[in-house]
């Protein structure tokens, strides 16, 4: 068992779109579909409360275990371990969303949280921590629950994003990015991959040009991705007209 928590893991690095990666993505996708299949059940107060609190409990345990592991292997550092990547910050915001059911927070997280978590899961920066290392499970559980929590609010609470919230989110993400750039300069860190691309050559950023041009290219990709996330609601609105 100790093998799966080692810092110098020897049983295989993470491989993009390996069997374990694809199966994990399919499991998250299947759970997402289930949220809509059983949406009427999830709209009942007792089930709604149970799922929300279960998500919150799992996310809290996941975050505590994440930081505890880094401390245990003596690798915790503010240059790497602070929850400043957008997908990591979204974990904490999703906990607040599930507890408060705040509609404005949902509108932000539907684009920023769901979008960043999906991107993180599709091209994870896990390095040598492949399946079945602790980091593999912790990563996909935390990011997967961000996705599922956003979908839960759509299915169970009938929340909907708007085009206005799409552009407000885009603006807020850019303001946050500017703040993180300053943090990166101070800590010599690479949060939100603003200083350099992630290693491994498996990121979308790898096809967007060299630094700093890939940051500008990512702006356009972000807008396109946000509109793709909004498309189901646009189609539904057109059908209802």
JOFEN-V104469 format. One line per field, one symbol per residue. burial: b if it has 24 or more other ideal C-beta (glycine too) atoms within 12 Angstrom, else e. A space follows every 10 residues. Layout:
burial: ???
This chain:
burial: eeeebeeebe eebbebeeeb beebbeebee bbeebeeeee ebeeeeebee bbeebbebbb ebbeebbebb eeeeeeeeee ebbbbbbbbb bbbbbbbbee beeebbbbbb bbbbbbbbbb bbbbbbeebb bebbbbbbbb bbbbbbbbbb bbbbbbbebb beeebbeebb ebbbebbeeb eebbeeeebb bbbbbebbee ebbbbeeeee eeebbeebee ebbebbeebb eebeeeeeee e
